[in-house]
Amino acid sequence: MAITLEAALAAIGAGIALAGGAIGTGMAQAGIGSAGIGLIAEKPGEMGRALLFLVIPETILIFGFVVAILILIFSGII
């Protein structure tokens, strides 16, 4: 089975969507994680709030994953 140019470009686009979401999430969590640890060190009762702020950037990765899956579905790869 030969891979067409359209399928190859769609697969590359899906990879870029997923990688972009992962890089963005990592950059966001780097700052939020260190600030959250500082908050927990000063006020241990605020752990829930720090955890919530740390989880919010994960939605960026989920959006990237959904976009990648949609690209693969509409291009006919999946």
C-alpha positions in Angstrom: 0.0 0.0 0.0 1.5 3.3 -1.1 1.2 6.3 1.1 -0.1 9.4 -0.7 1.3 12.8 -0.2 -1.9 14.0 1.3 -1.9 11.3 3.9 1.8 12.0 4.8 1.1 15.7 5.2 -1.9 15.0 7.3 0.1 12.8 9.6 2.8 15.4 9.9 0.1 18.0 10.7 -1.3 15.8 13.4 2.1 15.3 14.9 2.7 19.0 14.9 -0.7 19.7 16.6 0.1 17.1 19.3 3.7 18.3 19.8 2.7 22.0 20.0 0.1 21.2 22.6 2.6 19.2 24.6 5.3 21.9 24.5 2.8 24.6 25.4 1.5 22.5 28.4 5.1 21.9 29.6 6.0 25.6 29.4 2.8 26.6 31.3 3.3 24.0 34.0 6.9 24.9 34.6 5.9 28.3 36.0 2.7 27.2 37.6 4.4 24.2 39.3 7.1 26.2 40.9 4.6 28.9 42.1 2.4 26.1 43.5 5.2 24.5 45.4 6.0 27.9 46.9 2.3 28.4 47.9 2.2 25.0 49.5 5.4 25.7 51.4 3.9 28.8 52.9 0.3 27.7 53.3 -0.1 23.8 53.3 -3.9 24.2 53.3 -3.9 25.6 49.8 -2.7 22.4 48.1 -6.1 21.9 46.4 -5.9 25.3 44.7 -2.3 24.7 43.6 -3.2 21.3 42.2 -6.2 22.9 40.3 -4.0 25.5 38.8 -1.5 22.9 37.8 -4.1 20.8 36.0 -5.7 23.6 34.0 -2.9 23.7 31.4 -3.5 20.0 30.6 -6.5 21.1 28.6 -4.1 22.5 26.0 -2.7 19.1 25.5 -6.2 17.6 25.3 -7.2 20.1 22.6 -4.0 19.3 20.7 -4.9 15.6 20.9 -8.4 16.2 19.7 -7.2 18.2 16.8 -4.7 15.5 15.8 -7.4 12.8 15.9 -9.7 15.0 13.8 -7.0 15.6 11.3 -6.3 11.9 11.0 -10.0 11.0 10.8 -10.9 13.6 8.1 -7.8 12.7 6.0 -8.9 9.1 6.0 -5.9 7.7 7.9 -8.1 6.4 10.7 
